[in-house]
Amino acid sequence: MPQITVDYSAELTDDFDRPGFARALHASTVEIVDASPAACKTRFRRTEDTVVGQDGEGHVIVHVGVGLLAGRTDEAKARLTETALELLRQYVKPAEGLTLHASAMVSDLDPSYRSAKTA
C-alpha cells in the first residue's frame, strides 16, 4: 500500500516520463497521506485503444488510480488527487496536435486487501 495504477494512451509512450512521475508521486504520497516510501507501488498500463468524444482523433488519456488503506481524510485524498494531476502536467508532454485528458482518483482499498513480499 499504496497501490497506484496509471493507464495511459499508447500515443504517449515517448512523451510520458513514467519513472519520474512515479518517483514524484511516491514522494507526494508519503508527505500527504503518511505512507511508507518502501510501500509505494506504481504500475503503468499502456492502453492501445482510447476514444474521446465522437471521433476520438487528436486526444490522449492518462488516468491515475491510487488505492489506500482506510483512515485518510477526504481532504487528504483530495489533496493527493490534485497533486497527481499537477504532476501529470509536469511529466506528460503530448506531441503537438494532441489534447491530454488527465484524471485521478484516490480511494480506499477493500478491507480484504493483503500484500506479501518475498526476497
Sequence and secondary structure as in RCSB ss.txt:
>XXXX:A:sequence
MPQITVDYSAELTDDFDRPGFARALHASTVEIVDASPAACKTRFRRTEDTVVGQDGEGHVIVHVGVGLLAGRTDE
AKARLTETALELLRQYVKPAEGLTLHASAMVSDLDPSYRSAKTA
>XXXX:A:secstr
  EEEEEEEGGGTTTB HHHHHHHHHHHHHHHH   GGG EEEEEEES    TTT TTEEEEEEEEEE S   HH
HHHHHHHHHHHHHHHHB   TT EEEEEEEEEE  TT       
